[in-house]
Amino acid sequence: EMLNSLELELLVQIADVEMFIKSLPDSHMRRIVTLRVVDNLSWMEVAEKIGGGNTEDSVRMMYNRCFK
């Protein structure tokens, strides 16, 4: 019973995160947030996936600016 309750809570949280990401107006930022939060990638891995000469510092700073 407790396991089912925890599983349901987790599913609700996942849905909330997905709705938040979809609400971001910038597709580039949605990709960064998805890679970092959902896929749990390091900043270096996020930068590599994004490409375009982005560095781990640049994607981290874009992410941080998004949440200020």
N, CA, C and O of each residue as an XYZ file, in Angstrom:
272
protein
N       0.829     -1.199      0.000
C       0.000      0.000      0.000
C       0.873      1.264      0.000
O       0.623      2.193     -0.768
N       1.886      1.293      0.853
C       2.764      2.462      0.918
C       3.548      2.619     -0.386
O       3.767      3.732     -0.864
N       3.962      1.489     -0.948
C       4.691      1.528     -2.217
C       3.814      2.115     -3.323
O       4.283      2.918     -4.129
N       2.562      1.720     -3.362
C       1.638      2.261     -4.368
C       1.451      3.761     -4.185
O       1.379      4.507     -5.161
N       1.371      4.198     -2.937
C       1.219      5.613     -2.642
C       2.444      6.401     -3.089
O       2.311      7.479     -3.669
N       3.630      5.875     -2.826
C       4.868      6.529     -3.239
C       4.993      6.571     -4.759
O       5.448      7.562     -5.330
N       4.584      5.485     -5.399
C       4.638      5.434     -6.859
C       3.705      6.477     -7.467
O       4.070      7.147     -8.432
N       2.513      6.616     -6.914
C       1.558      7.602     -7.403
C       2.106      9.018     -7.204
O       1.981      9.864     -8.090
N       2.704      9.270     -6.056
C       3.299     10.582     -5.780
C       4.416     10.898     -6.776
O       4.529     12.028     -7.251
N       5.229      9.905     -7.084
C       6.308     10.082     -8.046
C       5.757     10.384     -9.439
O       6.289     11.248    -10.136
N       4.721      9.698     -9.845
C       4.108      9.941    -11.150
C       3.543     11.354    -11.242
O       3.633     11.991    -12.292
N       2.964     11.845    -10.156
C       2.435     13.206    -10.130
C       3.581     14.207    -10.261
O       3.470     15.183    -11.003
N       4.681     13.972     -9.545
C       5.831     14.864     -9.622
C       6.427     14.885    -11.026
O       6.794     15.947    -11.528
N       6.526     13.726    -11.658
C       7.041     13.646    -13.025
C       6.150     14.445    -13.974
O       6.646     15.173    -14.834
N       4.847     14.307    -13.816
C       3.911     15.052    -14.664
C       4.063     16.556    -14.441
O       3.998     17.337    -15.390
N       4.264     16.960    -13.183
C       4.468     18.379    -12.882
C       5.730     18.913    -13.558
O       5.716     20.004    -14.129
N       6.811     18.152    -13.495
C       8.070     18.569    -14.124
C       7.887     18.668    -15.637
O       8.338     19.634    -16.253
N       7.239     17.692    -16.229
C       7.016     17.716    -17.675
C       6.166     18.919    -18.082
O       6.434     19.544    -19.108
N       5.144     19.249    -17.289
C       4.301     20.408    -17.597
C       5.099     21.701    -17.478
O       4.939     22.612    -18.290
N       5.962     21.778    -16.458
C       6.783     22.970    -16.297
C       7.715     23.146    -17.495
O       7.831     24.243    -18.040
N       8.375     22.064    -17.900
C       9.304     22.141    -19.033
C       8.565     22.567    -20.294
O       9.067     23.394    -21.056
N       7.390     22.017    -20.518
C       6.605     22.392    -21.703
C       6.182     23.851    -21.665
O       5.940     24.456    -22.710
N       6.090     24.425    -20.459
C       5.660     25.821    -20.336
C       6.777     26.816    -20.639
O       6.508     28.005    -20.811
N       8.021     26.354    -20.707
C       9.130     27.254    -21.012
C       9.003     27.732    -22.457
O       8.837     26.920    -23.366
N       9.079     29.055    -22.673
C       8.824     29.586    -24.023
C       9.950     29.318    -25.025
O       9.714     29.354    -26.233
N      11.138     29.056    -24.559
C      12.304     28.896    -25.433
C      12.629     27.411    -25.603
O      12.891     26.719    -24.619
N      12.614     26.921    -26.831
C      12.872     25.495    -27.087
C      14.297     25.101    -26.703
O      14.539     23.979    -26.259
N      15.239     26.032    -26.876
C      16.625     25.771    -26.485
C      16.705     25.526    -24.977
O      17.394     24.611    -24.526
N      15.997     26.347    -24.204
C      15.985     26.195    -22.752
C      15.256     24.918    -22.340
O      15.657     24.256    -21.383
N      14.190     24.572    -23.054
C      13.489     23.317    -22.749
C      14.435     22.138    -22.913
O      14.422     21.206    -22.109
N      15.253     22.182    -23.953
C      16.217     21.099    -24.198
C      17.259     21.036    -23.084
O      17.582     19.950    -22.603
N      17.785     22.180    -22.671
C      18.785     22.212    -21.598
C      18.194     21.663    -20.300
O      18.814     20.835    -19.634
N      17.004     22.122    -19.946
C      16.371     21.672    -18.699
C      16.076     20.173    -18.757
O      16.290     19.458    -17.778
N      15.591     19.707    -19.887
C      15.300     18.276    -20.024
C      16.566     17.443    -19.863
O      16.572     16.450    -19.136
N      17.629     17.846    -20.536
C      18.871     17.082    -20.448
C      19.428     17.080    -19.029
O      19.925     16.060    -18.551
N      19.343     18.219    -18.366
C      19.921     18.335    -17.033
C      19.045     17.675    -15.968
O      19.551     16.920    -15.138
N      17.741     17.950    -15.981
C      16.849     17.497    -14.912
C      16.290     16.108    -15.176
O      16.355     15.241    -14.304
N      15.751     15.887    -16.348
C      15.100     14.616    -16.651
C      16.128     13.532    -16.952
O      16.053     12.425    -16.417
N      17.098     13.863    -17.821
C      18.096     12.867    -18.210
C      19.266     12.794    -17.231
O      20.105     11.898    -17.326
N      19.320     13.752    -16.279
C      20.338     13.769    -15.220
C      21.762     13.787    -15.768
O      22.644     13.107    -15.244
N      21.983     14.575    -16.832
C      23.308     14.676    -17.419
C      24.135     15.745    -16.702
O      23.585     16.682    -16.124
N      25.443     15.596    -16.746
C      26.338     16.623    -16.205
C      26.290     17.828    -17.133
O      25.790     17.739    -18.254
N      26.818     18.965    -16.654
C      26.850     20.155    -17.503
C      27.681     19.915    -18.758
O      27.334     20.400    -19.835
N      28.756     19.181    -18.627
C      29.594     18.870    -19.787
C      28.805     18.053    -20.807
O      28.872     18.320    -22.007
N      28.056     17.057    -20.329
C      27.257     16.222    -21.227
C      26.142     17.033    -21.893
O      25.840     16.839    -23.071
N      25.531     17.948    -21.118
C      24.495     18.812    -21.685
C      25.087     19.652    -22.812
O      24.504     19.746    -23.892
N      26.245     20.263    -22.562
C      26.897     21.097    -23.578
C      27.213     20.294    -24.833
O      27.025     20.776    -25.950
N      27.693     19.065    -24.646
C      28.012     18.210    -25.798
C      26.758     17.889    -26.604
O      26.791     17.905    -27.835
N      25.651     17.598    -25.918
C      24.396     17.272    -26.617
C      23.830     18.494    -27.342
O      23.307     18.374    -28.450
N      23.937     19.663    -26.719
C      23.421     20.896    -27.312
C      24.254     21.286    -28.526
O      23.722     21.709    -29.552
N      25.571     21.137    -28.391
C      26.465     21.463    -29.501
C      26.546     22.956    -29.751
O      26.288     23.756    -28.851
N      26.902     23.332    -30.964
C      26.951     24.730    -31.346
C      27.994     25.555    -30.617
O      27.843     26.770    -30.489
N      29.041     24.919    -30.141
C      30.091     25.645    -29.446
C      29.759     25.994    -28.011
O      30.498     26.743    -27.373
N      28.652     25.462    -27.484
C      28.300     25.720    -26.092
C      29.253     24.976    -25.165
O      29.659     23.848    -25.442
N      29.600     25.629    -24.062
C      30.459     25.008    -23.053
C      29.614     24.630    -21.851
O      28.454     25.029    -21.743
N      30.209     23.852    -20.942
C      29.467     23.498    -19.743
C      29.113     24.749    -18.941
O      28.036     24.819    -18.349
N      30.011     25.737    -18.916
C      29.722     26.982    -18.202
C      28.596     27.764    -18.863
O      27.754     28.339    -18.173
N      28.572     27.793    -20.191
C      27.535     28.578    -20.874
C      26.150     27.967    -20.674
O      25.189     28.700    -20.443
N      26.025     26.645    -20.756
C      24.709     26.037    -20.560
C      24.284     26.147    -19.097
O      23.098     26.310    -18.812
N      25.228     26.061    -18.174
C      24.913     26.217    -16.755
C      24.416     27.634    -16.475
O      23.447     27.819    -15.739
N      25.078     28.631    -17.063
C      24.661     30.023    -16.851
C      23.290     30.293    -17.469
O      22.481     31.011    -16.881
N      23.015     29.720    -18.663
C      21.685     29.880    -19.272
C      20.617     29.264    -18.368
O      19.557     29.855    -18.159
N      20.898     28.089    -17.842
C      19.987     27.396    -16.934
C      19.727     28.261    -15.688
O      18.581     28.473    -15.291
N      20.812     28.752    -15.085
C      20.673     29.558    -13.869
C      19.893     30.840    -14.132
O      19.082     31.244    -13.299
N      20.123     31.489    -15.278
C      19.376     32.707    -15.629
C      17.901     32.415    -15.797
O      17.058     33.254    -15.478
N      17.586     31.253    -16.287
C      16.202     30.862    -16.503
C      15.440     30.796    -15.180
O      14.240     31.066    -15.141
N      16.122     30.444    -14.113
C      15.454     30.246    -12.830
C      15.669     31.376    -11.835
O      15.414     31.210    -10.642
N      16.135     32.526    -12.317
C      16.273     33.699    -11.425
C      15.006     34.484    -11.396
O      14.925     35.500    -10.706
